[in-house]
C-alpha cells in the first residue's frame, strides 16, 4: 500500500485505494521513535537508489505532514 500511496501522491497513474492514514494506523500505538526509524529507513533507501535531493525533501515533507495521523492514534 505504501508504494501505491506514493505513486498516487506523486502524480502517478495509480490511484490510492487504501484507508486514510489515521484509520490505517489507529490502535497500532506507533511511537515517535518507531516512526522516525521508518523515516530513516526510507531516506536511506532513497540515498541508496540515487534519488535526487529535491525528491528526498518532498518525501520527507510528506512523512512529517502525515506524522499526526500515524503516531499514537
N, CA, C and O atoms as CSV, one atom per row, in Angstrom:
chain,resi,resn,atom,element,x,y,z
A,1,UNK,N,N,0.821,-1.196,0.000
A,1,UNK,CA,C,0.000,0.000,0.000
A,1,UNK,C,C,0.866,1.262,0.000
A,1,UNK,O,O,0.464,2.289,-0.545
A,2,UNK,N,N,2.046,1.187,0.605
A,2,UNK,CA,C,2.930,2.362,0.660
A,2,UNK,C,C,3.342,2.781,-0.746
A,2,UNK,O,O,3.336,3.966,-1.078
A,3,UNK,N,N,3.699,1.805,-1.562
A,3,UNK,CA,C,4.100,2.123,-2.935
A,3,UNK,C,C,2.959,2.780,-3.685
A,3,UNK,O,O,3.148,3.804,-4.340
A,4,UNK,N,N,1.785,2.199,-3.591
A,4,UNK,CA,C,0.605,2.767,-4.254
A,4,UNK,C,C,0.322,4.177,-3.743
A,4,UNK,O,O,-0.022,5.069,-4.519
A,5,UNK,N,N,0.468,4.372,-2.440
A,5,UNK,CA,C,0.247,5.684,-1.826
A,5,UNK,C,C,1.196,6.722,-2.412
A,5,UNK,O,O,0.774,7.817,-2.784
A,6,UNK,N,N,2.487,6.375,-2.494
A,6,UNK,CA,C,3.463,7.329,-3.018
A,6,UNK,C,C,3.310,7.562,-4.513
A,6,UNK,O,O,3.480,8.687,-4.984
A,7,UNK,N,N,2.998,6.529,-5.255
A,7,UNK,CA,C,2.783,6.702,-6.693
A,7,UNK,C,C,1.607,7.645,-6.933
A,7,UNK,O,O,1.693,8.557,-7.755
A,8,UNK,N,N,0.534,7.428,-6.230
A,8,UNK,CA,C,-0.645,8.286,-6.372
A,8,UNK,C,C,-0.342,9.709,-5.913
A,8,UNK,O,O,-0.705,10.674,-6.586
A,9,UNK,N,N,0.317,9.834,-4.776
A,9,UNK,CA,C,0.616,11.149,-4.222
A,9,UNK,C,C,1.594,11.957,-5.042
A,9,UNK,O,O,1.628,13.184,-4.946
A,10,UNK,N,N,2.394,11.275,-5.853
A,10,UNK,CA,C,3.369,11.992,-6.670
A,10,UNK,C,C,2.882,12.205,-8.095
A,10,UNK,O,O,3.657,12.572,-8.978
A,11,UNK,N,N,1.596,11.972,-8.312
A,11,UNK,CA,C,1.019,12.251,-9.625
A,11,UNK,C,C,1.043,11.089,-10.588
A,11,UNK,O,O,0.758,11.257,-11.774
A,12,UNK,N,N,1.380,9.910,-10.096
A,12,UNK,CA,C,1.446,8.743,-10.952
A,12,UNK,C,C,0.081,8.280,-11.431
A,12,UNK,O,O,-0.950,8.821,-11.030
A,13,UNK,N,N,0.087,7.294,-12.275
A,13,UNK,CA,C,-1.185,6.847,-12.853
A,13,UNK,C,C,-2.060,6.049,-11.897
A,13,UNK,O,O,-3.272,5.967,-12.092
A,14,UNK,N,N,-1.466,5.463,-10.874
A,14,UNK,CA,C,-2.250,4.646,-9.948
A,14,UNK,C,C,-2.996,5.522,-8.948
A,14,UNK,O,O,-2.507,6.573,-8.535
A,15,UNK,N,N,-4.159,5.082,-8.578
A,15,UNK,CA,C,-4.962,5.793,-7.585
A,15,UNK,C,C,-4.920,4.995,-6.291
A,15,UNK,O,O,-5.178,3.792,-6.292
A,16,UNK,N,N,-4.597,5.654,-5.199
A,16,UNK,CA,C,-4.536,5.001,-3.893
A,16,UNK,C,C,-5.936,4.613,-3.457
A,16,UNK,O,O,-6.836,5.451,-3.415
A,17,UNK,N,N,-6.119,3.334,-3.130
A,17,UNK,CA,C,-7.431,2.821,-2.745
A,17,UNK,C,C,-7.466,2.355,-1.297
A,17,UNK,O,O,-8.441,1.751,-0.850
A,18,UNK,N,N,-6.394,2.642,-0.572
A,18,UNK,CA,C,-6.304,2.185,0.810
A,18,UNK,C,C,-7.045,3.098,1.772
A,18,UNK,O,O,-7.680,4.076,1.376
A,19,UNK,N,N,-6.945,2.752,3.037
A,19,UNK,CA,C,-7.572,3.539,4.100
A,19,UNK,C,C,-6.823,4.858,4.266
A,19,UNK,O,O,-5.665,4.979,3.866
A,20,UNK,N,N,-7.499,5.853,4.863
A,20,UNK,CA,C,-6.792,7.078,5.190
A,20,UNK,C,C,-5.775,6.748,6.286
A,20,UNK,O,O,-5.903,5.734,6.972
A,21,UNK,N,N,-4.774,7.602,6.446
A,21,UNK,CA,C,-3.669,7.317,7.351
A,21,UNK,C,C,-4.114,7.091,8.795
A,21,UNK,O,O,-3.637,6.163,9.449
A,22,UNK,N,N,-5.003,7.912,9.288
A,22,UNK,CA,C,-5.449,7.778,10.680
A,22,UNK,C,C,-6.139,6.425,10.887
A,22,UNK,O,O,-5.856,5.728,11.862
A,23,UNK,N,N,-7.023,6.062,9.992
A,23,UNK,CA,C,-7.734,4.785,10.110
A,23,UNK,C,C,-6.773,3.609,9.975
A,23,UNK,O,O,-6.877,2.634,10.720
A,24,UNK,N,N,-5.848,3.694,9.039
A,24,UNK,CA,C,-4.907,2.599,8.796
A,24,UNK,C,C,-3.985,2.346,9.987
A,24,UNK,O,O,-3.561,1.213,10.214
A,25,UNK,N,N,-3.672,3.400,10.752
A,25,UNK,CA,C,-2.707,3.263,11.838
A,25,UNK,C,C,-3.337,3.323,13.231
A,25,UNK,O,O,-2.638,3.270,14.244
A,26,UNK,N,N,-4.657,3.433,13.266
A,26,UNK,CA,C,-5.359,3.514,14.545
A,26,UNK,C,C,-5.095,2.262,15.378
A,26,UNK,O,O,-5.112,1.142,14.869
A,27,UNK,N,N,-4.856,2.479,16.652
A,27,UNK,CA,C,-4.615,1.413,17.630
A,27,UNK,C,C,-3.313,0.647,17.419
A,27,UNK,O,O,-3.116,-0.394,18.046
A,28,UNK,N,N,-2.422,1.126,16.559
A,28,UNK,CA,C,-1.109,0.496,16.399
A,28,UNK,C,C,-0.131,1.002,17.449
A,28,UNK,O,O,0.908,0.387,17.689
A,29,UNK,N,N,-0.469,2.128,18.072
A,29,UNK,CA,C,0.361,2.701,19.130
A,29,UNK,C,C,1.799,2.924,18.671
A,29,UNK,O,O,2.741,2.597,19.393
A,30,UNK,N,N,1.964,3.469,17.494
A,30,UNK,CA,C,3.291,3.737,16.931
A,30,UNK,C,C,3.912,4.910,17.676
A,30,UNK,O,O,3.307,5.976,17.791
A,31,UNK,N,N,5.123,4.704,18.179
A,31,UNK,CA,C,5.811,5.758,18.917
A,31,UNK,C,C,6.537,6.694,17.956
A,31,UNK,O,O,6.711,6.385,16.777
A,32,UNK,N,N,6.952,7.828,18.474
A,32,UNK,CA,C,7.737,8.776,17.679
A,32,UNK,C,C,9.026,8.095,17.219
A,32,UNK,O,O,9.423,8.239,16.063
A,33,UNK,N,N,9.677,7.357,18.112
A,33,UNK,CA,C,10.927,6.681,17.744
A,33,UNK,C,C,10.721,5.655,16.638
A,33,UNK,O,O,11.550,5.544,15.735
A,34,UNK,N,N,9.630,4.909,16.699
A,34,UNK,CA,C,9.338,3.932,15.647
A,34,UNK,C,C,9.065,4.628,14.322
A,34,UNK,O,O,9.530,4.184,13.271
A,35,UNK,N,N,8.320,5.706,14.377
A,35,UNK,CA,C,8.001,6.458,13.157
A,35,UNK,C,C,9.279,7.013,12.533
A,35,UNK,O,O,9.487,6.912,11.324
A,36,UNK,N,N,10.131,7.601,13.373
A,36,UNK,CA,C,11.359,8.183,12.858
A,36,UNK,C,C,12.306,7.109,12.326
A,36,UNK,O,O,13.060,7.365,11.386
A,37,UNK,N,N,12.278,5.920,12.910
A,37,UNK,CA,C,13.087,4.815,12.386
A,37,UNK,C,C,12.623,4.440,10.980
A,37,UNK,O,O,13.446,4.159,10.109
A,38,UNK,N,N,11.309,4.434,10.756
A,38,UNK,CA,C,10.775,4.153,9.418
A,38,UNK,C,C,11.177,5.251,8.439
A,38,UNK,O,O,11.545,4.965,7.300
A,39,UNK,N,N,11.110,6.500,8.876
A,39,UNK,CA,C,11.533,7.619,8.031
A,39,UNK,C,C,13.012,7.457,7.671
A,39,UNK,O,O,13.390,7.617,6.511
A,40,UNK,N,N,13.836,7.145,8.653
A,40,UNK,CA,C,15.272,6.945,8.403
A,40,UNK,C,C,15.504,5.832,7.388
A,40,UNK,O,O,16.352,5.963,6.505
A,41,UNK,N,N,14.753,4.735,7.509
A,41,UNK,CA,C,14.891,3.621,6.565
A,41,UNK,C,C,14.529,4.046,5.145
A,41,UNK,O,O,15.219,3.694,4.188
A,42,UNK,N,N,13.451,4.799,5.020
A,42,UNK,CA,C,13.038,5.263,3.689
A,42,UNK,C,C,14.086,6.203,3.105
A,42,UNK,O,O,14.438,6.087,1.931
A,43,UNK,N,N,14.585,7.128,3.911
A,43,UNK,CA,C,15.581,8.076,3.419
A,43,UNK,C,C,16.862,7.353,2.998
A,43,UNK,O,O,17.481,7.720,2.000
A,44,UNK,N,N,17.261,6.328,3.755
A,44,UNK,CA,C,18.440,5.540,3.397
A,44,UNK,C,C,18.217,4.807,2.070
A,44,UNK,O,O,19.124,4.722,1.242
A,45,UNK,N,N,17.010,4.284,1.877
A,45,UNK,CA,C,16.698,3.597,0.620
A,45,UNK,C,C,16.734,4.571,-0.555
A,45,UNK,O,O,17.198,4.224,-1.641
A,46,UNK,N,N,16.246,5.784,-0.335
A,46,UNK,CA,C,16.297,6.798,-1.401
A,46,UNK,C,C,17.738,7.144,-1.738
A,46,UNK,O,O,18.090,7.267,-2.912
A,47,UNK,N,N,18.579,7.303,-0.710
A,47,UNK,CA,C,20.012,7.571,-0.935
A,47,UNK,C,C,20.658,6.438,-1.712
A,47,UNK,O,O,21.384,6.670,-2.678
A,48,UNK,N,N,20.388,5.210,-1.285
A,48,UNK,CA,C,20.982,4.029,-1.914
A,48,UNK,C,C,20.617,3.935,-3.397
A,48,UNK,O,O,21.391,3.423,-4.206
A,49,UNK,N,N,19.435,4.435,-3.738
A,49,UNK,CA,C,18.963,4.333,-5.118
A,49,UNK,C,C,19.174,5.606,-5.931
A,49,UNK,O,O,18.617,5.758,-7.018
A,50,UNK,N,N,19.983,6.520,-5.394
A,50,UNK,CA,C,20.375,7.704,-6.152
A,50,UNK,C,C,19.264,8.710,-6.406
A,50,UNK,O,O,19.298,9.435,-7.401
A,51,UNK,N,N,18.288,8.761,-5.523
A,51,UNK,CA,C,17.191,9.706,-5.676
A,51,UNK,C,C,17.705,11.115,-5.361
A,51,UNK,O,O,18.481,11.300,-4.423
A,52,UNK,N,N,17.278,12.085,-6.133
A,52,UNK,CA,C,17.747,13.453,-6.003
A,52,UNK,C,C,17.328,14.126,-4.702
A,52,UNK,O,O,16.373,13.712,-4.043
A,53,UNK,N,N,18.068,15.173,-4.353
A,53,UNK,CA,C,17.819,15.890,-3.110
A,53,UNK,C,C,16.413,16.466,-3.050
A,53,UNK,O,O,15.749,16.357,-2.019
A,54,UNK,N,N,15.951,17.071,-4.123
A,54,UNK,CA,C,14.608,17.672,-4.132
A,54,UNK,C,C,13.537,16.622,-3.857
A,54,UNK,O,O,12.624,16.854,-3.065
A,55,UNK,N,N,13.647,15.488,-4.501
A,55,UNK,CA,C,12.671,14.420,-4.304
A,55,UNK,C,C,12.716,13.899,-2.876
A,55,UNK,O,O,11.674,13.614,-2.286
A,56,UNK,N,N,13.920,13.772,-2.314
A,56,UNK,CA,C,14.042,13.319,-0.930
A,56,UNK,C,C,13.395,14.326,0.022
A,56,UNK,O,O,12.747,13.937,0.994
A,57,UNK,N,N,13.567,15.589,-0.253
A,57,UNK,CA,C,12.939,16.612,0.583
A,57,UNK,C,C,11.418,16.540,0.495
A,57,UNK,O,O,10.726,16.743,1.493
A,58,UNK,N,N,10.899,16.253,-0.693
A,58,UNK,CA,C,9.452,16.117,-0.857
A,58,UNK,C,C,8.922,14.924,-0.062
A,58,UNK,O,O,7.877,15.020,0.582
A,59,UNK,N,N,9.635,13.810,-0.108
A,59,UNK,CA,C,9.231,12.623,0.649
A,59,UNK,C,C,9.283,12.924,2.143
A,59,UNK,O,O,8.375,12.547,2.884
A,60,UNK,N,N,10.329,13.594,2.582
A,60,UNK,CA,C,10.453,13.952,3.991
A,60,UNK,C,C,9.302,14.859,4.428
A,60,UNK,O,O,8.758,14.694,5.520
A,61,UNK,N,N,8.938,15.807,3.583
A,61,UNK,CA,C,7.808,16.684,3.884
A,61,UNK,C,C,6.522,15.873,4.035
A,61,UNK,O,O,5.728,16.124,4.941
A,62,UNK,N,N,6.323,14.914,3.158
A,62,UNK,CA,C,5.133,14.061,3.229
A,62,UNK,C,C,5.110,13.304,4.558
A,62,UNK,O,O,4.083,13.252,5.236
A,63,UNK,N,N,6.250,12.719,4.919
A,63,UNK,CA,C,6.308,11.982,6.182
A,63,UNK,C,C,5.982,12.873,7.367
A,63,UNK,O,O,5.221,12.478,8.251
A,64,UNK,N,N,6.548,14.069,7.395
A,64,UNK,CA,C,6.279,14.955,8.535
A,64,UNK,C,C,4.827,15.423,8.549
A,64,UNK,O,O,4.252,15.623,9.620
A,65,UNK,N,N,4.234,15.599,7.383
A,65,UNK,CA,C,2.832,16.029,7.357
A,65,UNK,C,C,1.889,14.909,7.793
A,65,UNK,O,O,0.797,15.180,8.293
A,66,UNK,N,N,2.298,13.665,7.608
A,66,UNK,CA,C,1.460,12.517,7.989
A,66,UNK,C,C,1.645,12.091,9.440
A,66,UNK,O,O,0.823,11.352,9.981
A,67,UNK,N,N,2.701,12.544,10.058
A,67,UNK,CA,C,3.030,12.104,11.422
A,67,UNK,C,C,1.862,12.195,12.408
A,67,UNK,O,O,1.640,11.242,13.154
A,68,UNK,N,N,1.100,13.308,12.445
A,68,UNK,CA,C,-0.010,13.376,13.411
A,68,UNK,C,C,-1.080,12.312,13.202
A,68,UNK,O,O,-1.813,11.976,14.132
A,69,UNK,N,N,-1.173,11.784,11.991
A,69,UNK,CA,C,-2.184,10.764,11.702
A,69,UNK,C,C,-1.666,9.339,11.880
A,69,UNK,O,O,-2.403,8.375,11.670
A,70,UNK,N,N,-0.396,9.207,12.267
A,70,UNK,CA,C,0.200,7.883,12.404
A,70,UNK,C,C,0.696,7.615,13.829
A,70,UNK,O,O,0.527,6.513,14.350
A,71,UNK,N,N,1.302,8.613,14.449
A,71,UNK,CA,C,1.913,8.410,15.762
A,71,UNK,C,C,0.855,8.501,16.862
A,71,UNK,O,O,0.138,9.494,16.980
A,72,UNK,N,N,0.780,7.436,17.661
A,72,UNK,CA,C,-0.088,7.385,18.853
A,72,UNK,C,C,-1.566,7.680,18.562
A,72,UNK,O,O,-2.226,8.382,19.329
A,73,UNK,N,N,-2.077,7.142,17.455
A,73,UNK,CA,C,-3.507,7.351,17.158
A,73,UNK,C,C,-4.312,6.137,17.555
A,73,UNK,O,O,-5.531,6.122,17.383
